Structures are given as structure tokens and as C-alpha cells.
Amino acid sequence: MTKRLLLGYIAITLAVLAVLAIPFGISNQSQQRRILQYKLEHDAWVEAARLADGLKEGKLDPATEAVARKDSIDKGFRVVAIDSAGLAMLDTRPTADKSEGRDFSNRPEFKRALSGVAATGRRYSSTLGTDLFYAAVPANTNGVNVGAVRITIESKDVDAVIYRAWLALGGVAIVSLGAVAGIGVILARSFARPINDLEETATAFGAGQLSRRVNRVRGPSEVRSLATSFNRTADRLEDLVTSQEQFVADASHQLRTPLTGMRLRLENLESDVSPDARDDLDAAIGEVDRLSRVVDGLLALARADRRDSNRSVQSHDALNLLVDRRGTWQPFADERNVNIQVDCPPGLVVMADPDRITQVLDNLIANALDAMASQGTGWIVLGARPGTHDITLHVLDSGPGLTSEQRARAFDRFWRADPRRRNGLGGSGLGLAIVDKLVQADGGSTRLDEAPGGGVDAVVTLPGGLALPQP
């Protein structure tokens, strides 16, 4: 935002400078040329009055000629004086060794001056090979034209003055832009800083840090009003989320007790139930178990949705992490004739919250064991592979696998690949949804791929690397 505001200030300044400086420069250019023409004509009249007697007599007074030459040197122009026949009697900057006696009567400006009319303007001189500004005036005594005087100056001398004026305007423009840029940075930051603070707070709030608020808001009244409204809305949302989470926790706690009591009562009926009703009793106990898992899953999912920011991300040795999970689950796997293996090179590090990563792996392993419940035997491989700036954890199983459509829907809440399978280590339909939320909380992602042999490869991507961080 600071850059956009600064560019806006500079663009407006450039537009103002263009509107003011360019017309001023053009006007100054025309003005300089008009002033030059006026000065040339004035000096020509002065020289003509001084030289008129000498032109009439056909011989210039040395003192008068010296004054004319001195004026030519001091003021940087060329003086040419001709008699009534057009022959030069004075040339302060001759093009040859000597130009006295040279015929200038064919020059347009001298023709007009000899006719009694002053001539000023700009023309190209083929003799000098450059443009000239000139002023030619008649020289007369007692109302009789006795010759003419022309003063010329090369256009490059005038153009240099105009060029310096354009440079001065350019310097003023650059200084103005620099001043505007400096002031603009200060103003832009004063406007953008509260907006940036508000944006950062909103981003953190959206990422689950519900306690974040905008503090000490400065800036325009509109921004302060927006920050106040944001804080008020954030307070309300935090209250609602906290209330919802508390409700889920209370409901889960209140449901656990009657569910536990119901299961105990059903188990106490086992000795009193006839063999014909035994299947119904087992089904009822199974439904109670499933309902208990759903209650636990809803509570875990609600907590995962919150993405508790108070938990700290730590570095874990991937090999040790997978070996630890294998040791925990192998006894359960032995009951189902499933062998759990670890395939992980040493030195890999995964960055995650310790409780979250443990729960993620436990859910994936439980799902893999449930998938192979009907096979009677199988294997699970816990693996890890390094990426460029992350690490992928894999839980592969030799189960029946899933179709591509089923793998895409597997993270939906309460979705089951086999709705008829209600018993097992998972079974609530919330396990993968919880896994996805927990992994996202640690800045990672999850997906299901097809494992070699037709099973499922559950892939968890998390920040990590090849070497343990230095202490």
C-alpha cells in the first residue's frame, strides 16, 4: 500500500510539473528570443548612430571603430557596417583576413535596411554554416540614408542560454520530485502502517489466533473506526467460538457418563440374555461403542478447528518418531496378524507440535489397521522422505485400497469407504478430517495416494529438512 500511495503522489507531482514546467519552458524560450531580438535591434541603432558620420564621409573614425569593436567583444556579437552602395566599411569578425570592401548588398536584411526599414529575425548563414539571429537598421544623417548596420549572433549562443534554462527547470523538477517522494514516504507510511497492522491482525485472527487485536491504532478517523469495529467483531467471534468449544466439551463430557453406564448395563445383561437375543445385545454394545467414538471424534475435531496457537512447534527426529509409533501400535497389529515396518533414512527432521503429530500418526495407523480387518493378515510401512524445504511422512498399508474418487472424499466429515464397517480402532468417520485439520495447524498438507500393490499411501507433508538444527 505504501508503494501505491507513493507512486500516486509522484504521478500527481509529475502531472503538475508537466502542466506548469513545460509551458513555462516554452514561454521562456520564446521570451529569451524576443529579448535577444530587442537587444540586437537596440544595439544596432546605437552602432548605426555612432557610425553614420563615418559612413557618409566614406571613412570611419578610428576611435569610433575601436568602440564598435570593443562592444562586439564585450557583448559577443558581430557588427557589419556598409555604405549606401552595400560595401562593407567595418566587420568586427571577418570571415577572411579582411572583409572591408566586400559587397553585402545582396543580403536580404541589408536590402531592407538600405531602403530605410529595420529588419530582425533568424536565418541560416551559408558562409558560416550556422543559424544567425540578426538586426539590420539604416544609418542616416539628417534624414538621409548613408548606409546600414547589422548586428548578428550565432543561434548556438542563444540556444545555450535556453538550454541552461531548461536544465534549471529540470533541476527544479528533480528537487520537487525528491521532496515529494520524501514527504510522500512519510505520509504513505502514516496512512499504510495502521492498514498493514489491521491486515496482519486479521490474517492472524483468520489463522486461528482468536486473541489477536489491533492495538494503538493511529491514522485517519476511518481507519480507527474500522479497527474498533474489527476488535468488536473479533471479541464477539471469540466469545462465540469459545462458547461453541465449551459446549462441545461439556456435551462430550455429559454424554460419556451415560454411554459408559449404558455399556456396563448391557454387559451385565449378557448372563441373563437367551442365546437367541445374544446377537442383538452384541449389536447394541457395538452401537454404544460407535457412539462413544463419535463423541470423542467431535470433541477432537472441534479442538482441531481452533488450531490452538499456544502449542509450540518443535523439531523431531523422523526416524525416532516413527519407531516410537511402531512400538506403540505393534501389539494391536499382532492381534490382527499385521506387521508394522519402518522405512526412514536417519537425519530427517520434521517440524510439528508433538501432540498433534502423534495424534496424526495414530489416526492414520488406526485407519490402516481397520482397512485390513477383513484380510486376516497384512503389513503397514511407516516411512519418511525429504523434500526441498519439507518432509513427507507416509503410512502405507496392504489393504484393499480406495478408488481415486474415494481418496478425494476421504477427508470429508463422517464419510466412510465402507458404511457397513462400524467396529474397529477408528470408525467414527472423523479420523481423516481431524488429521487434515491438525496437519494444517502445523503448516502442512495431507493427501491419499495409491500404494504399491493396491493399498493406500497416506501422505503428510510438513516443514522439515535433512539435518537436525544446531543447538
C-alpha positions in Angstrom: 0.0 0.0 0.0 2.9 2.4 0.8 4.3 1.9 -2.7 0.9 2.6 -4.3 0.4 5.7 -2.3 3.9 6.9 -3.1 3.5 6.2 -6.8 0.2 8.2 -6.7 1.9 11.2 -5.1 4.8 11.1 -7.7 2.3 10.7 -10.6 0.3 13.7 -9.4 3.5 15.7 -9.0 4.7 14.7 -12.5 1.4 15.8 -13.9 1.6 19.1 -12.2 5.2 19.7 -13.2 4.3 18.8 -16.8 1.4 21.2 -16.8 3.5 24.0 -15.3 7.1 23.5 -16.3 6.7 22.6 -20.0 4.6 25.6 -20.9 6.8 27.8 -18.8 9.9 26.4 -20.6 8.4 27.1 -24.0 7.3 30.5 -22.9 10.7 31.3 -21.5 12.3 30.1 -24.8 10.2 32.5 -26.8 10.7 35.3 -24.3 14.5 34.8 -24.5 14.5 35.1 -28.2 12.3 38.2 -28.2 14.6 39.8 -25.6 17.5 38.9 -27.7 15.9 40.4 -30.8 15.1 43.6 -28.9 18.6 43.9 -27.6 20.2 43.3 -31.0 17.9 45.9 -32.6 18.7 48.4 -29.8 22.4 47.8 -30.1 22.2 48.1 -33.9 20.5 51.5 -33.6 23.2 52.6 -31.2 26.0 51.5 -33.5 24.3 53.0 -36.5 24.0 56.4 -34.8 27.7 56.2 -33.8 29.0 55.1 -37.3 26.6 57.2 -39.5 29.0 60.2 -40.0 31.9 57.9 -41.0 29.7 56.0 -43.4 28.6 59.3 -45.0 32.2 60.5 -45.4 33.4 57.1 -46.6 35.9 56.7 -43.8 35.3 55.7 -40.2 36.9 57.5 -37.3 39.4 55.1 -35.7 38.1 55.9 -32.2 34.6 55.2 -33.2 35.6 52.0 -34.9 37.5 51.0 -31.8 34.4 51.5 -29.7 32.4 49.3 -32.1 35.0 46.5 -31.9 35.1 46.7 -28.1 31.3 46.4 -28.0 31.5 43.4 -30.3 33.9 41.6 -27.9 32.1 42.6 -24.7 28.6 41.7 -25.9 29.6 38.7 -28.1 28.1 39.9 -31.4 29.4 40.7 -34.9 29.0 44.2 -36.3 29.0 44.8 -40.0 28.6 48.4 -41.3 28.1 49.1 -45.1 27.8 52.3 -47.0 25.0 53.3 -49.3 26.4 51.1 -52.1 26.4 48.0 -49.9 30.2 47.8 -49.5 31.5 46.8 -46.1 33.4 49.5 -44.2 33.5 47.7 -40.9 33.4 44.0 -40.0 34.3 43.1 -36.4 34.5 39.4 -37.1 35.6 39.0 -40.7 35.3 35.6 -42.3 38.5 36.2 -44.3 41.7 38.1 -43.4 39.9 41.3 -44.4 36.3 41.9 -45.5 36.3 45.7 -45.8 35.1 46.5 -49.3 33.1 43.3 -49.6 29.7 43.6 -51.2 26.8 42.8 -48.7 24.1 44.4 -50.9 22.6 41.0 -51.8 21.8 40.2 -48.2 18.0 40.4 -47.6 18.3 42.2 -44.3 20.7 44.8 -45.8 18.4 45.4 -48.7 15.6 46.3 -46.3 17.9 48.4 -44.1 19.2 50.4 -47.1 15.5 51.0 -48.0 15.0 52.6 -44.6 13.3 49.7 -42.8 14.8 47.9 -39.8 14.9 44.1 -40.2 15.2 41.5 -37.5 14.9 37.7 -37.5 16.7 34.4 -37.8 18.2 32.8 -40.9 20.8 30.3 -42.0 24.2 31.6 -43.0 25.8 29.6 -45.8 29.0 31.4 -45.2 29.3 30.5 -41.5 27.3 27.2 -41.8 25.0 28.0 -38.9 21.8 29.8 -37.9 22.1 33.5 -37.1 19.9 36.0 -35.1 20.3 39.4 -36.8 19.1 43.0 -36.6 19.8 45.3 -39.5 19.0 49.0 -39.3 19.5 52.0 -41.6 22.2 54.6 -40.7 21.2 58.1 -41.6 22.2 61.7 -41.0 19.8 64.5 -41.3 17.1 62.0 -42.6 19.3 60.7 -45.4 20.3 57.0 -45.5 24.0 56.8 -45.7 24.4 53.0 -45.2 23.3 50.3 -42.8 24.5 48.4 -39.7 23.8 44.8 -38.9 24.5 43.0 -35.7 24.4 39.2 -35.6 24.9 36.5 -33.0 25.1 32.8 -33.6 22.0 30.8 -32.6 24.1 28.4 -30.6 24.8 31.1 -28.1 21.1 31.8 -27.6 20.3 28.1 -27.6 22.9 27.6 -24.8 21.0 30.2 -22.7 17.7 28.4 -23.4 19.3 25.0 -22.7 20.5 26.3 -19.3 17.0 27.5 -18.6 15.6 24.0 -19.4 18.3 22.4 -17.2 17.3 24.7 -14.4 13.7 23.7 -14.8 14.7 20.1 -14.9 16.7 20.6 -11.7 13.7 22.2 -10.0 11.5 19.3 -11.2 14.0 16.7 -9.8 14.3 18.6 -6.5 10.5 18.8 -6.3 10.1 15.1 -7.0 12.7 14.3 -4.4 10.9 16.5 -1.8 7.5 15.0 -2.8 9.0 11.5 -2.6 10.4 12.1 0.9 7.3 13.7 2.2 5.2 11.1 0.4 7.0 8.2 2.1 6.3 9.7 5.5 2.7 10.3 4.6 2.2 7.0 2.9 3.7 5.1 5.9 1.5 7.1 8.3 -1.6 6.0 6.3 -0.4 2.5 5.4 1.0 1.4 8.8 -2.4 1.2 10.5 -3.8 -0.6 7.5 -0.9 -3.1 7.5 -1.3 -3.6 11.2 -5.0 -4.3 10.7 -4.3 -6.7 7.8 -1.7 -8.6 9.8 -4.1 -8.9 12.8 -6.9 -10.0 10.5 -4.7 -12.6 8.9 -3.5 -14.0 12.3 -7.1 -14.0 13.5 -8.2 -15.9 10.5 -5.4 -18.4 11.1 -6.9 -19.2 14.5 -5.2 -16.7 16.8 -8.5 -15.5 18.2 -6.9 -13.5 20.9 -5.2 -11.1 18.4 -6.5 -7.5 18.4 -5.5 -4.2 16.8 -3.8 -2.1 19.4 -2.9 1.6 19.5 -4.5 2.4 16.1 -3.3 5.6 14.6 -4.2 7.3 11.3 -7.3 8.7 9.7 -10.6 8.5 11.6 -11.9 6.0 9.1 -9.1 3.6 9.9 -9.5 4.0 13.6 -13.3 3.3 13.2 -12.5 0.2 11.1 -10.1 -1.1 13.7 -12.6 -0.5 16.5 -15.3 -2.4 14.5 -12.8 -5.2 13.9 -11.9 -5.5 17.5 -15.6 -5.6 18.5 -16.3 -8.2 15.9 -13.3 -10.3 17.0 -14.4 -10.2 20.6 -17.8 -11.4 19.6 -16.4 -14.2 17.4 -14.0 -15.3 20.1 -16.9 -15.5 22.5 -19.0 -17.5 20.1 -16.1 -19.9 19.2 -15.2 -20.3 22.9 -18.9 -20.9 23.7 -19.1 -23.5 21.0 -16.0 -25.2 22.1 -17.1 -25.2 25.7 -20.5 -26.6 24.6 -18.9 -29.4 22.7 -16.6 -30.2 25.6 -19.5 -30.2 28.1 -21.7 -32.2 25.8 -18.9 -34.7 25.2 -18.3 -35.0 29.0 -22.0 -35.3 29.8 -22.5 -37.9 27.1 -19.6 -40.1 28.1 -21.1 -40.9 31.5 -24.5 -42.2 30.3 -22.8 -44.0 27.5 -20.4 -45.7 29.9 -23.3 -46.6 32.2 -25.3 -47.9 29.3 -22.5 -50.2 28.1 -22.0 -51.5 31.7 -25.7 -52.3 31.9 -25.7 -54.0 28.6 -22.7 -56.1 29.6 -24.4 -57.1 32.9 -27.3 -58.5 30.8 -25.0 -60.9 29.0 -25.6 -63.7 31.6 -29.4 -63.2 31.6 -29.9 -63.0 27.8 -31.1 -66.0 25.9 -28.9 -67.3 23.1 -31.5 -66.1 20.6 -31.1 -62.4 21.8 -27.3 -62.5 22.2 -26.7 -61.1 18.7 -29.0 -58.2 19.4 -27.2 -57.5 22.7 -23.8 -57.5 20.9 -25.1 -55.2 18.3 -26.4 -52.8 20.9 -23.0 -52.8 22.7 -21.3 -52.1 19.3 -23.6 -49.1 18.7 -22.8 -47.7 22.1 -19.1 -48.1 21.3 -19.5 -46.4 18.0 -21.5 -43.5 19.6 -18.7 -43.1 22.1 -16.1 -42.8 19.3 -18.2 -40.3 17.5 -18.5 -38.1 20.7 -14.7 -38.3 21.1 -14.1 -37.5 17.5 -16.4 -34.5 17.5 -14.5 -33.1 20.6 -11.2 -33.7 18.9 -12.4 -32.1 15.6 -13.7 -29.0 17.5 -10.3 -28.6 19.1 -8.5 -29.1 15.8 -10.7 -26.4 14.2 -9.5 -24.0 16.8 -5.8 -24.6 15.9 -4.6 -23.8 19.3 -1.8 -21.3 18.8 -0.4 -21.8 22.4 1.1 -25.1 21.3 4.7 -24.9 20.2 6.2 -26.3 17.0 9.3 -28.4 17.8 11.8 -30.4 15.7 11.5 -34.2 15.8 13.8 -36.8 14.5 11.6 -38.6 12.0 13.2 -42.0 12.5 12.7 -41.9 16.3 9.2 -40.6 15.9 8.2 -43.5 13.6 10.0 -46.1 15.6 8.1 -44.9 18.7 4.7 -45.1 17.0 5.6 -48.6 15.7 6.4 -49.7 19.3 3.0 -48.4 20.5 0.9 -50.0 17.8 2.7 -53.3 17.1 0.8 -55.1 19.9 -2.5 -54.1 18.4 -1.2 -55.1 15.0 -0.1 -58.5 16.2 -3.7 -59.3 17.2 -4.6 -58.9 13.5 -1.6 -60.6 12.1 -0.3 -57.3 10.7 3.4 -56.4 10.6 4.4 -52.8 11.0 7.7 -51.8 9.4 9.7 -48.5 9.4 11.4 -47.2 6.3 13.1 -43.9 7.1 16.7 -42.7 6.5 18.5 -41.2 9.5 18.9 -37.5 9.9 15.5 -36.3 8.8 13.8 -33.6 10.8 10.1 -32.8 10.9 8.7 -29.6 12.4 5.4 -30.1 14.2 3.7 -29.8 17.6 4.5 -33.0 19.5 0.8 -33.7 20.5 -0.5 -33.0 17.0 2.0 -35.1 15.1 1.4 -38.1 17.5 -2.3 -37.8 17.1 -2.0 -37.6 13.3 0.2 -40.8 13.0 -2.1 -42.6 15.5 -5.2 -41.8 13.4 -3.5 -42.9 10.2 -2.2 -46.2 11.7 -5.7 -46.9 13.2 -7.3 -46.4 9.8 -4.7 -48.6 8.1 -5.4 -51.4 10.6 -9.2 -51.0 10.2 -8.8 -51.3 6.4 -7.1 -54.7 6.7 -9.5 -56.0 9.4 -11.2 -58.4 6.9 -8.0 -59.7 5.3 -6.6 -61.6 8.3 -3.0 -60.6 7.6 -1.1 -57.7 6.0 1.6 -55.1 6.5 2.0 -51.4 7.3 5.0 -49.3 6.4 5.8 -46.1 8.2 8.1 -44.0 6.0 9.6 -40.6 5.6 11.2 -38.8 2.6 13.0 -35.4 2.4 11.8 -32.6 0.1 13.3 -29.3 -0.9 12.0 -27.4 2.1 9.7 -30.0 3.7 9.4 -33.7 4.6 6.8 -36.2 3.7 5.6 -38.9 6.2 4.0 -42.0 4.7 1.7 -44.6 6.2 1.3 -47.4 3.6 -0.9 -50.4 4.0 -1.6 -53.6 2.1 -5.4 -53.2 2.4 -8.0 -53.3 -0.4 -7.2 -49.6 -1.3 -9.6 -46.9 -2.5 -10.6 -45.6 -5.8 -9.5 -42.1 -6.9 -12.9 -40.7 -6.1 -12.9 -42.3 -2.7 -9.4 -40.9 -1.9 -10.6 -37.4 -2.9 -13.6 -37.7 -0.5 -11.8 -39.4 2.4 -11.2 -36.2 4.3 -14.9 -35.2 4.4 -16.5 -35.4 7.8 -18.4 -38.6 8.6 -17.5 -40.1 5.2 -16.8 -43.9 5.1 -15.4 -46.1 2.4 -17.5 -49.0 3.8 -20.5 -47.7 5.8 -21.2 -51.2 7.0 -17.9 -51.4 8.9 -18.7 -49.8 12.3 -16.3 -51.6 14.6 -12.5 -51.1 14.9 -9.9 -48.7 16.1 -11.5 -45.8 14.2 -14.9 -46.0 12.8 -16.4 -42.5 13.6 -15.8 -41.1 10.1 -13.9 -38.2 11.5 -10.4 -39.5 11.7 -9.1 -38.1 8.5 -10.9 -34.8 8.9 -9.2 -34.5 12.3 -5.8 -35.4 10.7 -6.2 -32.8 8.0 -7.0 -30.0 10.5 -4.1 -30.9 12.8 -1.6 -31.0 9.9 -2.9 -27.6 8.6 -2.3 -26.2 12.1 1.4 -27.1 11.7 1.6 -25.5 8.2 1.4 -28.8 6.3 -1.0 -30.7 4.0 -2.4 -34.2 3.6 -3.4 -36.5 0.7 -4.1 -40.1 -0.1 -2.2 -41.8 -2.9 -2.4 -45.4 -4.2 0.2 -47.6 -2.6 2.2 -50.2 -4.5 0.1 -53.4 -4.6 -3.2 -51.5 -4.4 -3.4 -50.3 -0.8 -3.4 -46.7 0.4 -0.5 -44.4 0.9 -1.4 -41.7 3.4 1.0 -38.8 2.8 1.6 -36.0 5.3 3.7 -33.0 4.2 5.2 -30.9 6.9 8.1 -28.4 7.2 11.4 -30.2 7.7 14.8 -30.9 6.3 17.7 -33.2 6.1 19.7 -32.3 9.2 18.9 -31.6 12.8 19.1 -27.9 13.7 22.2 -26.8 15.5 21.8 -26.1 19.2 
